[in-house]
Amino acid sequence: MSKREDKKKIGRKKRGEIIKADMVPYIDYSTNQLIEMLESPEAQKRTIAAMMLGDKREKEVIEPLCYSLKIEKALYSRIAISEALGKMGESAVVPVADLLGQIGNNQEIELPKKYFNKKSYPLVRDMAARTLVKIGKPATTYLIQLLESEKDIFIKQQAIDALGSIASKTGDYRSLKPIINCFDNIAGINQEDINLSDENMDKVTLWKIIRSLSAFKNSKEAVGCIILVLNNFPDPQLQWESARSLGQIGVSSPEVLEILSKMEESDDIEIKKAAKNAMISLEKDL
């Protein structure tokens, strides 16, 4: 092993990466011992504790796991805690949802610079939403309640993220109508009119809604919302994200194809790229 590879391996261990053999000495640990191990100064031990607690699936471990998820700094330990909570099912929905908007301090406050930026590792701020996605369908009902009643904008945004990802992963489309209702409220829609002068409209939330709508395959309702955005909001970020979502939804109507064709001629390289990729996706579905 080269010095560079050895350095990387040491770095991964410090961030809590383990192999299965590392868990063997702790097989006979009780639930309480594993809960205590979540507070170990060694990241690898915290990872081991989370993985073994997840396998136990005991309700009493949900609260300490949620606390650990909120404060954990080590990457692999954080992922292990999220995976453990994901195994808990419906019992963990409310405790994990209570962490939405509460983890990390770099919440999204502006539109992205590029139309799609795939990240290799989950960001701290996304961990609660990602954990709810691991729980899946049992989280949908409560997330819809949050979407409809929550006042905190970051919590609402992360609920939208989670609902879209759950719909994409599981085919649970119960959240489509609530997301469209949220779209109507955020965009200031009154029947056929869109309020372009509302300075309080949160475009980051609108961008997240556009992304979430990409999960609803073959939904003409989702396409209708996105076309409203394309026709009324000139922001490049909203334009290219709308194009991407149209490609993912997969409705190849003449109107959609015409819109994307015109967008391929845009002077904005990101809009052009997004429209081209969307057209390719739609052509595959034909």
C-alpha positions in Angstrom: 0.0 0.0 0.0 1.4 3.4 -1.0 1.8 6.2 1.5 -1.0 8.1 -0.2 -3.4 5.1 0.1 -2.4 4.5 3.7 -3.1 8.2 4.5 -6.5 7.9 2.9 -7.3 4.8 4.8 -6.3 6.5 8.1 -8.5 9.4 7.1 -11.5 7.2 6.5 -11.1 5.5 9.8 -11.0 8.9 11.6 -14.3 9.6 9.8 -15.7 6.4 11.2 -15.4 3.9 8.3 -15.4 0.3 9.5 -15.4 -3.2 8.1 -17.6 -6.0 9.4 -14.8 -7.6 11.4 -14.6 -4.4 13.5 -18.0 -5.2 14.9 -17.2 -8.7 16.2 -15.8 -7.7 19.7 -19.1 -5.9 20.4 -21.6 -8.6 19.4 -22.6 -9.3 23.0 -23.0 -5.6 24.0 -26.3 -4.7 25.5 -28.6 -2.0 24.1 -27.5 0.3 26.9 -23.8 -0.3 26.3 -24.3 0.5 22.6 -26.2 3.7 23.4 -23.3 4.7 25.6 -20.9 3.9 22.8 -22.7 6.5 20.6 -20.8 9.0 22.8 -17.4 7.5 22.3 -14.6 9.8 21.3 -13.7 7.3 18.6 -15.7 7.7 15.4 -15.4 4.0 14.5 -17.0 3.0 17.8 -19.9 5.4 17.1 -20.4 3.8 13.7 -20.3 0.3 15.2 -22.8 1.3 17.9 -25.2 2.9 15.3 -25.1 -0.2 13.0 -25.7 -2.6 15.8 -28.5 -0.5 17.3 -30.1 -0.3 13.9 -30.1 -4.1 13.7 -31.9 -4.3 17.1 -34.8 -2.1 15.9 -35.8 -1.2 19.4 -37.9 1.9 19.9 -35.9 3.0 23.0 -32.9 3.7 20.8 -34.6 6.2 18.5 -34.2 9.2 20.8 -30.4 8.7 21.4 -29.9 8.0 17.7 -31.7 11.2 16.8 -29.6 13.2 19.2 -26.4 11.6 17.7 -27.6 12.4 14.2 -27.9 16.1 15.2 -24.4 16.4 16.6 -22.4 13.8 14.7 -19.4 15.3 12.8 -17.8 12.1 11.3 -19.1 11.3 7.8 -19.3 7.5 8.1 -20.7 7.6 11.6 -23.4 10.0 10.5 -24.4 7.8 7.6 -24.5 4.8 9.9 -26.8 6.6 12.3 -29.1 7.6 9.4 -29.2 4.0 8.2 -30.1 2.8 11.7 -33.0 5.3 12.1 -34.2 4.3 8.6 -34.6 0.8 9.8 -36.9 1.9 12.7 -39.8 2.5 10.4 -42.9 4.6 11.3 -41.9 4.9 15.0 -39.0 7.1 14.0 -40.9 9.4 11.6 -41.8 12.2 14.1 -38.5 12.2 16.0 -36.5 12.4 12.8 -38.9 15.0 11.2 -38.3 17.1 14.3 -34.7 17.4 13.1 -35.7 19.0 9.7 -34.0 22.3 9.4 -32.1 21.8 12.7 -28.9 20.1 11.5 -26.0 22.1 10.1 -25.8 25.8 9.6 -25.5 26.1 5.8 -29.1 25.9 4.7 -29.8 26.9 1.2 -30.6 30.6 1.0 -30.0 31.2 -2.7 -30.6 29.5 -6.0 -27.8 27.2 -7.3 -25.1 28.2 -9.8 -25.6 25.1 -12.0 -28.6 23.2 -13.1 -27.4 19.9 -11.5 -24.6 19.3 -9.1 -24.3 15.7 -8.0 -22.7 15.3 -4.6 -20.7 12.2 -3.7 -21.6 12.5 0.0 -24.7 13.7 1.8 -24.5 17.2 3.2 -25.1 17.6 7.0 -28.2 19.8 6.4 -29.8 17.0 4.3 -29.4 14.2 6.8 -32.9 14.4 8.4 -34.6 14.5 5.1 -32.5 11.6 3.7 -33.3 9.6 6.8 -37.0 10.1 6.3 -36.5 8.9 2.7 -34.9 5.7 4.0 -38.0 5.2 6.2 -40.1 5.7 3.0 -43.9 5.5 2.7 -44.6 5.6 6.4 -43.2 9.1 6.5 -45.4 10.6 3.8 -48.5 11.4 5.8 -46.6 13.3 8.5 -44.5 15.1 5.9 -47.6 16.3 4.1 -48.9 17.6 7.5 -45.7 19.6 7.9 -45.8 20.9 4.3 -49.3 22.2 4.9 -48.9 23.7 8.4 -45.2 24.5 9.0 -44.1 28.2 9.1 -40.4 27.7 9.2 -39.2 27.9 5.6 -36.2 25.5 6.0 -38.4 22.8 7.5 -40.9 23.3 4.7 -38.2 23.1 2.1 -36.7 19.9 3.5 -40.2 18.3 3.8 -40.5 19.0 0.0 -37.1 17.4 -0.6 -38.1 14.3 1.4 -41.5 14.0 -0.2 -40.1 14.2 -3.7 -37.4 11.6 -3.0 -39.9 9.2 -1.3 -42.2 9.5 -4.4 -39.3 8.8 -6.7 -38.0 5.9 -4.6 -41.3 4.2 -3.8 -44.0 5.4 -6.2 -46.0 6.9 -3.3 -47.7 9.8 -5.1 -50.0 10.9 -2.2 -47.9 14.1 -1.9 -48.5 15.3 -5.5 -51.6 17.4 -4.7 -50.1 18.9 -1.5 -46.9 19.9 -3.3 -49.0 21.5 -6.1 -51.0 23.4 -3.5 -47.7 24.6 -2.0 -46.6 25.6 -5.5 -49.8 27.7 -5.9 -49.1 29.4 -2.6 -45.4 30.1 -3.2 -45.8 31.3 -6.8 -48.8 33.5 -5.8 -51.1 31.8 -8.2 -54.7 33.0 -8.2 -56.6 31.0 -10.8 -54.7 31.7 -14.0 -52.8 34.7 -12.8 -49.2 34.6 -11.3 -48.1 37.3 -9.0 -44.7 38.3 -10.3 -44.4 41.4 -8.1 -44.6 39.6 -4.7 -41.2 40.4 -3.2 -41.8 37.8 -0.4 -42.0 34.9 -2.8 -39.3 32.4 -1.9 -37.7 31.2 -5.1 -35.5 28.7 -3.4 -38.7 26.9 -2.2 -40.1 27.2 -5.7 -36.9 25.6 -7.1 -37.2 22.8 -4.6 -40.9 22.2 -5.7 -39.8 22.0 -9.3 -37.2 19.4 -8.4 -39.7 17.4 -6.4 -42.2 17.4 -9.2 -39.7 15.5 -11.3 -40.5 12.4 -9.2 -44.1 12.1 -10.5 -43.8 10.1 -13.6 -46.3 10.8 -16.4 -48.2 13.4 -14.3 -49.9 16.0 -16.5 -50.6 18.1 -13.3 -46.9 18.3 -12.5 -46.1 19.3 -16.1 -48.8 22.0 -15.9 -47.1 23.6 -12.9 -43.7 23.5 -14.6 -45.0 25.1 -17.8 -46.4 27.9 -15.7 -42.9 28.5 -14.3 -41.3 28.4 -17.7 -43.8 30.9 -19.1 -43.7 33.3 -16.1 -40.4 33.1 -14.3 -37.3 34.2 -16.3 -34.8 33.2 -13.6 -32.2 30.9 -15.3 -32.1 28.5 -12.4 -35.8 28.0 -12.4 -35.8 27.6 -16.2 -33.1 24.9 -16.3 -34.5 23.0 -13.3 -37.9 23.1 -15.0 -36.4 21.6 -18.2 -34.7 18.9 -16.2 -38.0 18.0 -14.4 -39.9 17.8 -17.7 -37.4 15.3 -18.9 -37.8 13.2 -15.7 -41.6 13.3 -15.7 -41.7 11.9 -19.2 -44.8 13.5 -20.7 -43.9 14.0 -24.4 -46.7 16.3 -25.4 -46.4 18.6 -28.4 -46.3 21.6 -26.1 -43.5 20.1 -23.9 -41.4 19.2 -27.0 -41.9 22.7 -28.5 -40.9 24.4 -25.2 -37.8 22.3 -24.8 -36.8 22.7 -28.5 -36.9 26.5 -28.0 -34.9 26.2 -24.8 -32.2 24.3 -26.7 -31.5 27.6 -28.6 -31.0 29.5 -25.4 -27.9 31.6 -24.9 -27.6 30.4 -21.4 -25.4 27.3 -21.5 -27.0 25.7 -18.4 -30.5 26.1 -19.9 -29.4 24.7 -23.2 -27.7 21.7 -21.5 -30.8 21.0 -19.4 -33.2 21.2 -22.3 -31.0 19.0 -24.4 -30.8 16.3 -21.7 -34.5 16.5 -21.2 -35.2 16.0 -24.9 -32.9 12.9 -24.8 -34.8 11.5 -21.8 -38.1 12.1 -23.5 -37.0 10.5 -26.8 -35.9 7.4 -24.8 -39.5 7.1 -23.5 -41.1 7.3 -27.0 
